[in-house]
Amino acid sequence: MGDLLAVAIDAVIYSSWLFVVATGLTIIYGVMRILNMAHGSLYALGAYAAASLAGAWSAAGWPAAGTYAVLVAAALLVGVVMGPLVERGILRFTYGRDEVVMVLVTYALFLILEDAIKLAWGVESYFVTEPYQLLGTLDLGPLSYPLYSGVIVLAAVATGVGLRWGIYGTSWGKLLIAVIHDREMAAAMGINVGRVFLVTFTLGTTLGALGGALTAPTVSVVPGMGVEVIVLAFAVIVIGGLGSMPGAALGAIIVGLVRSAAVHFLPQVELFSIYMVMALVLAFRPRGLFVAVEARKI
Amino acid sequence: MKIRPGSRLPTAALAALLVGAPAAAAAQAPAPPPAAEVKPFKLGVVTFLSGAAAGPFGVPARNGAEVLVEALNGGRVPAPYAKKGLGGRAIELVFIDEAGGTTKQVSEFRDLVQRQNVDAVIGYISSGDCLAVAPVAEELKKLTILFDCGTPRIFEDASYKYVFRTSAHAAMDNVAAALYVTEMKPKLKKVAGINQNYAWGQDSWNDFEATVKALKPDVQVTTSQMPKLGAGQYGAEVSALMAGSPEVIHSSFWGGDLDAFVLQAGPRGLLKKSTAVLTCGETATHKLAGQLPDGTVIGARGPHGVYAPENELNKWFRGVYQDRNGLFPNYPAYHMAQAILGLKSAYEKAQGTGDAAPTQDAVIASFEGIAFETPSGTIALKLGKGHQAVEETVYGVTKTVGGKLTFAGVKRYPADKVNPPEGVKSADWIKTAFKPAR
């Protein structure tokens, strides 16, 4: 029973982290049909910005509790700078091209950003340990959990609820749905598709950077940290169905549960478990669990 | 990516011209007859300059190579290495980035040998790269010195003429770790492990587990976690380790994975409830000193870094490295120094008393079975038909004194006690060499 509780708690924490990391990737694909391979670099940029800003905050002797706000501010900063820069500077010239071309363009961007990060921060590791350690731990029998994991869970819930409200509860969300459904018709009806794309990409970039910023206190921020994340995020959104928000949530929960159970009961298959789930889902539902209904165009 | 320190030459050449030219003009002495120009010894150095292994391993190794070669070329290294360069011949370094995988490294190696015409290659931190490059070195007949990779398979599964390794292989690290914890905890009952799921992590855990079980047959393994290399998130693994309440947790984690594990396990109390044995821990002590609780067992893959002996060479090496880089050298920097000094020893032994450059075959003949001095003490190539080094190794536990990280309970294990004898595979040796302690 204790084991099952540990599996459940670890699964919730890991799923929440996966959702925060993957949701930016799926929203960009859902609206813009771009599989953003540079998502891992934006995640890494969020982590580096968080480590640098939180480090400066601590060095200035300001209250340690303020580092949580610094993490979010770092993600926002990366989002509002990099989102418009990439979308206006590169992506808008490639709209209308094949999805494979977009993958290649964003992969090139990923390589450029990885080297840019090395130019800016070097190859040394950076740490921002205060936010993780400040909240302390919660003891559950022999186990002890960091309360900072609760921050990740809250961030995931807030992201999910916020996006759901933003898409289905606001007039801007209705414009977004119209663009998702048929971008040509939406443009014909007077919707500024270019602006919707700009806002969406900036939002996706901010979410990717938020994933990195919230992860930074639990890891050492090092070159290459975004590579692993893009693979995991891709697995999650493929299981859920590319471009589907509920799919990303379900994909994160499934991957989190399977990985957590594997770690506790059968650690030798942990490496394989996530990809086994992905293969099984794709074998029966080749387009993922939540397939968005597409209107047939004639 | 190729970086040549020689790119700094224009500044140096300009300075030499500005200083040297007026002096020469003033002297008005007739120029001596031109001596036969001695070509520099072109040495390819392959180490991680990008990716996760660059910060803790690759860059310190590069820094070690730069500082040592610069001093060797200037004739500023203490005895027995006072002779300039390699037997009077200047050393020219050509750096190659080890990142990119084995296929890329094989191509880079061919390029170094066939297009850049290096005289020898020192390189490879990744065991995968070592295993891939060694047969190619043999095919191209180029002297190649593996400086840091740990897999015992290089010389246990094959035999090479042109390939040498000047640091001990990984069996030593894990055998000594098992000896240390069983001596530290004579009533040891439960152990666990967390290692990366590839050759390095699997071999490390297998050697540790086998040695512990040979010494303490009753020991129970509560869990052996094998997360993916670079996973970064170890929440569930930490829970699984805690649930079994092991007295000892073995880990050969390195780089960002080691940092992340310490950062995530520390605040949850795992590293206080159980004694962690970090075989590569030395590379993390420089930045994570405040995160490691007292009593954590730290290894440095040999007598390197904080465990290096207080000999003249070490005092000198530590000093010049710190002056140039602002940090003490960690063990990859020591491993690099071993490789360069091993090459120098073999080269000058082959050269004898003359000044003529020895042939590669003569250097190889001198290299086989050589013993030479390093900042880490004497290194001897006793295994792999004289191609594989053995060295003593050291373990100790962390102890914070006055806010500063120190090491207590330091034990040194002689090379013969923690390395298999010549001709015996590590796994077979572990099964028979250790008997249950009474």
Interface residues (C-beta under 8 A of the other chain):
Chain A: G2 D3 A6 V7 I9 D10 A11 I13 Y14 W17 K118 V123 E124 S125 F127 T129 Y132 Q133 G136 T137 P142 L143 S144 Y145 P146 S149 T215 P217 T218 V219 S220 V222 P223 G224 M225 V227 E228 R259 S260 V263 H264 P267 Q268 E270 L271
Chain B: L49 S50 G51 A52 A54 G55 P56 G58 V59 N197 T223 S224 Q225 M226 P227 K228 G230 A231 G232 Q233 G235 A236 E237 S239 A240 M242 A243 S245 G255 G256 D259 A260 L263 Q264 P267 R268 G269 L270 K287 L288 Q291
